[in-house]
Amino acid sequence: MPTPPDFARPGHLGNLTPEQALKLQQTWIHLLRLCNLPSSVPHRTPNLTPSLQPQLADPSPASVWRLLWNLFLHDHPDVTLLRFLRARKWDVPSALSTLLSVLNWRRALRLDDVLIRQGDSLPSSDQGGFLAQYRSGKAYVRGSDRQARPVFVIKVALHDPKAQTEEAMEMFILHSIETIRTMMRFPEQETSCLVFDLSGFGMRNMDFHVVRFLVQVFEARYPEYLGVLLVHNAPFVFGGIWRMIKPWLDPVIVSKINFTTGNADLARFIAPENLQTCYGGSDAWEYRYIEHVEGENARMQSEKKDEMHAERNGLIQQFELLTVEWASFDPDSVEGRRKAAERDDLAKQLGDSFWKLDPYVRARTYYHRAGVIDNGVIDFKAAK
């Protein structure tokens, strides 16, 4: 039986039980209290704010609000919160604790202020190493799998652990994940497909630091973003490495790993029209990095940025107030469903406002230059 798409699975937006919807409401109320927006439903949601605030490096409402809404990007905000609730088995305090840990981590790394805002121009002790990862062609997004998820191909044989610093690899991984996040549009895509192509792999390519880092970020920093991981054409030598790596992995991650051998095996997960010819498909495209174009980020200095911020912030304020109203009703009641529908409509407007603001706050990437990301239109097989 074919695997259902992400949005059709239990626990996803549009497919929640009344109890799950109630836990989503409770999560929102806790977060809005941290953002200093008073709730009118204290009888339904015990106030955890005092216990949550010490977990924040900067518990000021303005800081929490900014980090939280930067995390949501263009998605329906509920989609992001549901990732954390599913990852923590619907335990609201645990989900909130994990979410706040992620906000602290993003703040400490200055992901929004440095990595995303400067992209290819990333000021780093190893800027060349960071850019070298993109230029190498060792990892890129191309096409989508049979569940419409973006496919991120990693050609491990092109990786030399000694050719760049650990910092450069970590920044490249995070920048790639953050970019892929902008390609994932609810309801079509909530997760991604990773292909670890081990064709030509040897021990010279093995990088345990990268493996540990990937495990950490997908388990603790980007929960529920990985849909399937395909380990393709693993050579005999990888068997011993796999026995070492497997104990590091959460069982949920392990359940998403599939080993494929040969092109026909890979085609079970990715249709031939979305597979490059090197994998037996009909897509003749080959990766070529497109260099930074002078002036492509000029809008980040434009005064119009304030206008775009103001428009989005106005919609956010409406969404937050409507969320408080929604959370005051039983989610399965007539009024609760009506308020949920109003929130869904407003979430679409928020998504549109993100794309209007995006060129003013996010540096352009290879995927913008190639036409994969074009003002909110995502084409996983752009021709460039």
Disulfide bonds with the S-S distance in Angstrom:
none
